[in-house]
Amino acid sequence: MVALWSSEVLHSIRLHAASFRAVCPDPLETFECWWSGELPPGGRATSTLILFDPLAGGRRRHFVGLQEATSVKPRYRDYRHAAEALRGGNAIGS
């Protein structure tokens, strides 16, 4: 499951952390394998939640896993803010 790295998503994840862990129990490393073009360990289907920043670049990470969602700061307020940033209307984090 891919979710926007935003304050509204982080709020939901933090309120319902046990539910998200039950639905997406696999660690970030399983997604990282797929992202790099490799098969996940064991070659089986996985269920991982990641927070994604579509505009990350340079030293900023594109994604973090469910474990880190309890401590990371949001990169966007909400989906509207991210859409504006993608169109070039807002700076990231503003």
ChimeraX attribute file (.defattr): number of C-alpha atoms within 10 A of each C-alpha:
attribute: neighborCount
match mode: 1-to-1
recipient: residues
	/A:1	11
	/A:2	12
	/A:3	15
	/A:4	21
	/A:5	26
	/A:6	21
	/A:7	17
	/A:8	14
	/A:9	19
	/A:10	23
	/A:11	14
	/A:12	11
	/A:13	18
	/A:14	15
	/A:15	12
	/A:16	11
	/A:17	16
	/A:18	12
	/A:19	12
	/A:20	17
	/A:21	17
	/A:22	10
	/A:23	12
	/A:24	16
	/A:25	15
	/A:26	17
	/A:27	17
	/A:28	18
	/A:29	13
	/A:30	20
	/A:31	23
	/A:32	16
	/A:33	13
	/A:34	13
	/A:35	11
	/A:36	8
	/A:37	9
	/A:38	12
	/A:39	15
	/A:40	16
	/A:41	12
	/A:42	8
	/A:43	9
	/A:44	8
	/A:45	11
	/A:46	16
	/A:47	15
	/A:48	20
	/A:49	24
	/A:50	22
	/A:51	23
	/A:52	18
	/A:53	22
	/A:54	15
	/A:55	14
	/A:56	13
	/A:57	9
	/A:58	7
	/A:59	6
	/A:60	9
	/A:61	12
	/A:62	15
	/A:63	20
	/A:64	18
	/A:65	19
	/A:66	22
	/A:67	14
	/A:68	13
	/A:69	20
	/A:70	14
	/A:71	10
	/A:72	13
	/A:73	13
	/A:74	19
	/A:75	20
	/A:76	22
	/A:77	18
	/A:78	15
	/A:79	16
	/A:80	10
	/A:81	19
	/A:82	24
	/A:83	14
	/A:84	13
	/A:85	18
	/A:86	14
	/A:87	9
	/A:88	10
	/A:89	11
	/A:90	13
	/A:91	12
	/A:92	17
	/A:93	13
	/A:94	9
